[in-house]
Amino acid sequence: MNAGLTKRKIAMISTGGTIEKTYDELAGVMQNAVSNLDVMLASLQLHGVSIVRVPLMNKDSLDMTPGDHELIARTAGAMAEAHDGVVVVHGTDRLAVTGERMVALLGRPPVPIVLTGAMRPFELRHSDALQNLTEALLAVQIAPPGVYVAMHNHVLEFPGVVKDPRLGTFVRATAG
Protein backbone atom coordinates (compact mmCIF):
# COMPACT_ATOMS: atom_id res chain seq x y z
CA MET A 1 0.00 0.00 0.00
CA ASN A 2 2.59 2.61 1.10
CA ALA A 3 5.55 0.63 -0.24
CA GLY A 4 8.65 2.76 -0.47
CA LEU A 5 7.29 5.54 1.73
CA THR A 6 9.05 6.09 5.01
CA LYS A 7 7.28 7.43 8.07
CA ARG A 8 8.48 10.62 9.68
CA LYS A 9 9.60 9.83 13.21
CA ILE A 10 8.46 12.59 15.57
CA ALA A 11 9.38 12.72 19.27
CA MET A 12 6.63 14.22 21.42
CA ILE A 13 7.83 15.45 24.81
CA SER A 14 5.05 16.09 27.30
CA THR A 15 5.68 18.46 30.19
CA GLY A 16 2.15 19.22 31.40
CA GLY A 17 0.51 22.62 31.26
CA THR A 18 -3.07 23.65 30.63
CA ILE A 19 -3.35 21.44 27.54
CA GLU A 20 -3.01 18.38 29.80
CA LYS A 21 -5.07 19.53 32.80
CA THR A 22 -7.86 17.21 33.90
CA TYR A 23 -10.75 17.84 36.25
CA ASP A 24 -10.61 16.29 39.71
CA GLU A 25 -14.28 16.09 40.65
CA LEU A 26 -13.57 15.23 44.30
CA ALA A 27 -11.38 18.28 44.83
CA GLY A 28 -13.27 20.44 42.31
CA VAL A 29 -10.09 21.65 40.59
CA MET A 30 -8.28 21.38 37.28
CA GLN A 31 -4.85 19.83 37.78
CA ASN A 32 -1.97 18.09 36.05
CA ALA A 33 -2.56 14.54 37.26
CA VAL A 34 -2.62 12.37 34.13
CA SER A 35 -1.80 13.03 30.48
CA ASN A 36 -4.59 13.17 27.94
CA LEU A 37 -2.29 13.46 24.91
CA ASP A 38 -2.96 9.86 23.87
CA VAL A 39 -6.68 10.64 23.63
CA MET A 40 -5.94 13.66 21.44
CA LEU A 41 -3.49 11.74 19.24
CA ALA A 42 -5.98 8.89 18.79
CA SER A 43 -8.51 11.35 17.33
CA LEU A 44 -6.11 12.46 14.56
CA GLN A 45 -5.27 10.82 11.26
CA LEU A 46 -1.48 10.69 11.36
CA HIS A 47 -0.68 8.87 8.13
CA GLY A 48 3.04 8.82 7.43
CA VAL A 49 3.94 9.86 10.99
CA SER A 50 5.26 7.76 13.84
CA ILE A 51 5.01 9.41 17.26
CA VAL A 52 7.51 8.48 19.97
CA ARG A 53 6.03 9.70 23.28
CA VAL A 54 8.45 11.04 25.90
CA PRO A 55 6.55 11.79 29.16
CA LEU A 56 9.13 14.04 30.83
CA MET A 57 7.05 15.73 33.54
CA ASN A 58 3.47 16.81 34.20
CA LYS A 59 3.63 20.30 35.70
CA ASP A 60 1.84 23.58 35.41
CA SER A 61 4.50 25.75 33.79
CA LEU A 62 4.12 28.34 36.58
CA ASP A 63 5.65 25.67 38.85
CA MET A 64 8.65 25.06 36.57
CA THR A 65 12.14 25.84 37.81
CA PRO A 66 15.19 26.90 35.80
CA GLY A 67 16.29 23.28 36.14
CA ASP A 68 13.03 22.14 34.49
CA HIS A 69 13.59 24.48 31.53
CA GLU A 70 17.13 23.16 31.21
CA LEU A 71 15.93 19.53 31.34
CA ILE A 72 13.30 20.15 28.67
CA ALA A 73 15.83 21.89 26.41
CA ARG A 74 18.44 19.13 26.84
CA THR A 75 15.85 16.39 26.28
CA ALA A 76 14.58 18.10 23.11
CA GLY A 77 18.17 18.43 21.89
CA ALA A 78 18.83 14.72 22.49
CA MET A 79 15.57 13.74 20.73
CA ALA A 80 16.45 16.01 17.78
CA GLU A 81 19.53 13.89 17.12
CA ALA A 82 17.49 10.72 16.55
CA HIS A 83 14.16 11.97 15.11
CA ASP A 84 12.87 13.94 12.13
CA GLY A 85 11.34 16.54 14.44
CA VAL A 86 10.38 17.21 18.05
CA VAL A 87 7.08 18.52 19.46
CA VAL A 88 7.12 19.78 23.05
CA VAL A 89 3.73 20.05 24.77
CA HIS A 90 4.16 22.77 27.39
CA GLY A 91 2.25 25.18 29.61
CA THR A 92 1.83 28.57 27.97
CA ASP A 93 2.85 30.72 30.95
CA ARG A 94 6.52 29.71 30.75
CA LEU A 95 6.67 28.29 27.22
CA ALA A 96 8.69 31.28 25.97
CA VAL A 97 11.26 30.75 28.75
CA THR A 98 11.82 27.18 27.54
CA GLY A 99 11.95 28.28 23.89
CA GLU A 100 14.59 30.89 24.66
CA ARG A 101 16.55 28.37 26.76
CA MET A 102 16.52 25.92 23.84
CA VAL A 103 17.96 28.54 21.49
CA ALA A 104 20.64 29.49 24.03
CA LEU A 105 21.58 25.86 24.68
CA LEU A 106 21.10 24.27 21.26
CA GLY A 107 21.56 27.10 18.78
CA ARG A 108 19.94 25.84 15.59
CA PRO A 109 18.97 22.19 16.14
CA PRO A 110 19.34 19.71 13.24
CA VAL A 111 15.53 19.36 12.93
CA PRO A 112 12.54 21.53 13.84
CA ILE A 113 11.58 21.65 17.51
CA VAL A 114 8.02 22.97 17.94
CA LEU A 115 6.51 23.96 21.28
CA THR A 116 2.76 24.13 21.74
CA GLY A 117 0.17 24.29 24.48
CA ALA A 118 -3.35 25.55 25.09
CA MET A 119 -5.10 28.43 26.78
CA ARG A 120 -8.02 26.13 27.73
CA PRO A 121 -7.70 22.48 28.82
CA PHE A 122 -8.58 19.77 26.29
CA GLU A 123 -11.35 18.55 28.60
CA LEU A 124 -13.25 21.86 28.39
CA ARG A 125 -15.57 23.00 25.63
CA HIS A 126 -14.09 25.48 23.18
CA SER A 127 -10.56 24.32 23.93
CA ASP A 128 -7.77 25.28 21.56
CA ALA A 129 -5.78 22.17 22.58
CA LEU A 130 -6.52 19.86 19.64
CA GLN A 131 -6.09 22.63 17.06
CA ASN A 132 -2.74 23.65 18.54
CA LEU A 133 -1.49 20.06 18.75
CA THR A 134 -2.50 19.50 15.12
CA GLU A 135 -0.75 22.70 14.03
CA ALA A 136 2.42 21.68 15.90
CA LEU A 137 2.40 18.25 14.24
CA LEU A 138 2.12 19.87 10.82
CA ALA A 139 4.71 22.58 11.56
CA VAL A 140 7.30 20.05 12.77
CA GLN A 141 7.06 18.31 9.39
CA ILE A 142 7.38 21.35 7.13
CA ALA A 143 9.43 23.96 9.03
CA PRO A 144 13.18 24.17 8.54
CA PRO A 145 15.46 23.36 11.49
CA GLY A 146 14.91 25.80 14.36
CA VAL A 147 12.90 26.31 17.55
CA TYR A 148 9.27 27.41 17.13
CA VAL A 149 5.94 27.86 18.84
CA ALA A 150 2.84 26.76 16.90
CA MET A 151 -0.51 27.96 18.21
CA HIS A 152 -3.64 29.71 16.99
CA ASN A 153 -2.83 29.44 13.29
CA HIS A 154 0.68 30.93 13.68
CA VAL A 155 4.18 29.48 13.69
CA LEU A 156 6.76 31.82 15.22
CA GLU A 157 10.49 31.17 15.45
CA PHE A 158 12.56 31.77 18.59
CA PRO A 159 14.29 33.88 19.77
CA GLY A 160 12.02 36.82 20.40
CA VAL A 161 8.63 35.18 20.97
CA VAL A 162 6.50 36.22 23.95
CA LYS A 163 3.06 35.43 25.30
CA ASP A 164 0.65 38.33 24.95
CA PRO A 165 -1.86 37.87 27.80
CA ARG A 166 -4.16 40.52 26.35
CA LEU A 167 -4.47 38.63 23.04
CA GLY A 168 -4.25 35.19 24.64
CA THR A 169 -1.59 33.96 22.21
CA PHE A 170 2.07 34.28 21.26
CA VAL A 171 3.53 37.15 19.26
CA ARG A 172 6.91 38.48 18.16
CA ALA A 173 8.46 40.65 20.87
CA THR A 174 8.59 44.32 20.01
CA ALA A 175 11.53 46.55 20.84
CA GLY A 176 11.04 49.11 23.57
C-alpha positions in Angstrom: 0.0 0.0 0.0 2.6 2.6 1.1 5.5 0.6 -0.2 8.6 2.8 -0.5 7.3 5.5 1.7 9.1 6.1 5.0 7.3 7.4 8.1 8.5 10.6 9.7 9.6 9.8 13.2 8.5 12.6 15.6 9.4 12.7 19.3 6.6 14.2 21.4 7.8 15.4 24.8 5.1 16.1 27.3 5.7 18.5 30.2 2.1 19.2 31.4 0.5 22.6 31.3 -3.1 23.6 30.6 -3.4 21.4 27.5 -3.0 18.4 29.8 -5.1 19.5 32.8 -7.9 17.2 33.9 -10.8 17.8 36.2 -10.6 16.3 39.7 -14.3 16.1 40.7 -13.6 15.2 44.3 -11.4 18.3 44.8 -13.3 20.4 42.3 -10.1 21.7 40.6 -8.3 21.4 37.3 -4.9 19.8 37.8 -2.0 18.1 36.0 -2.6 14.5 37.3 -2.6 12.4 34.1 -1.8 13.0 30.5 -4.6 13.2 27.9 -2.3 13.5 24.9 -3.0 9.9 23.9 -6.7 10.6 23.6 -5.9 13.7 21.4 -3.5 11.7 19.2 -6.0 8.9 18.8 -8.5 11.4 17.3 -6.1 12.5 14.6 -5.3 10.8 11.3 -1.5 10.7 11.4 -0.7 8.9 8.1 3.0 8.8 7.4 3.9 9.9 11.0 5.3 7.8 13.8 5.0 9.4 17.3 7.5 8.5 20.0 6.0 9.7 23.3 8.4 11.0 25.9 6.6 11.8 29.2 9.1 14.0 30.8 7.0 15.7 33.5 3.5 16.8 34.2 3.6 20.3 35.7 1.8 23.6 35.4 4.5 25.8 33.8 4.1 28.3 36.6 5.7 25.7 38.8 8.7 25.1 36.6 12.1 25.8 37.8 15.2 26.9 35.8 16.3 23.3 36.1 13.0 22.1 34.5 13.6 24.5 31.5 17.1 23.2 31.2 15.9 19.5 31.3 13.3 20.2 28.7 15.8 21.9 26.4 18.4 19.1 26.8 15.9 16.4 26.3 14.6 18.1 23.1 18.2 18.4 21.9 18.8 14.7 22.5 15.6 13.7 20.7 16.5 16.0 17.8 19.5 13.9 17.1 17.5 10.7 16.5 14.2 12.0 15.1 12.9 13.9 12.1 11.3 16.5 14.4 10.4 17.2 18.0 7.1 18.5 19.5 7.1 19.8 23.1 3.7 20.0 24.8 4.2 22.8 27.4 2.2 25.2 29.6 1.8 28.6 28.0 2.8 30.7 31.0 6.5 29.7 30.7 6.7 28.3 27.2 8.7 31.3 26.0 11.3 30.7 28.7 11.8 27.2 27.5 12.0 28.3 23.9 14.6 30.9 24.7 16.5 28.4 26.8 16.5 25.9 23.8 18.0 28.5 21.5 20.6 29.5 24.0 21.6 25.9 24.7 21.1 24.3 21.3 21.6 27.1 18.8 19.9 25.8 15.6 19.0 22.2 16.1 19.3 19.7 13.2 15.5 19.4 12.9 12.5 21.5 13.8 11.6 21.7 17.5 8.0 23.0 17.9 6.5 24.0 21.3 2.8 24.1 21.7 0.2 24.3 24.5 -3.4 25.5 25.1 -5.1 28.4 26.8 -8.0 26.1 27.7 -7.7 22.5 28.8 -8.6 19.8 26.3 -11.3 18.6 28.6 -13.3 21.9 28.4 -15.6 23.0 25.6 -14.1 25.5 23.2 -10.6 24.3 23.9 -7.8 25.3 21.6 -5.8 22.2 22.6 -6.5 19.9 19.6 -6.1 22.6 17.1 -2.7 23.7 18.5 -1.5 20.1 18.7 -2.5 19.5 15.1 -0.7 22.7 14.0 2.4 21.7 15.9 2.4 18.2 14.2 2.1 19.9 10.8 4.7 22.6 11.6 7.3 20.1 12.8 7.1 18.3 9.4 7.4 21.4 7.1 9.4 24.0 9.0 13.2 24.2 8.5 15.5 23.4 11.5 14.9 25.8 14.4 12.9 26.3 17.6 9.3 27.4 17.1 5.9 27.9 18.8 2.8 26.8 16.9 -0.5 28.0 18.2 -3.6 29.7 17.0 -2.8 29.4 13.3 0.7 30.9 13.7 4.2 29.5 13.7 6.8 31.8 15.2 10.5 31.2 15.5 12.6 31.8 18.6 14.3 33.9 19.8 12.0 36.8 20.4 8.6 35.2 21.0 6.5 36.2 24.0 3.1 35.4 25.3 0.6 38.3 25.0 -1.9 37.9 27.8 -4.2 40.5 26.4 -4.5 38.6 23.0 -4.2 35.2 24.6 -1.6 34.0 22.2 2.1 34.3 21.3 3.5 37.1 19.3 6.9 38.5 18.2 8.5 40.6 20.9 8.6 44.3 20.0 11.5 46.5 20.8 11.0 49.1 23.6 
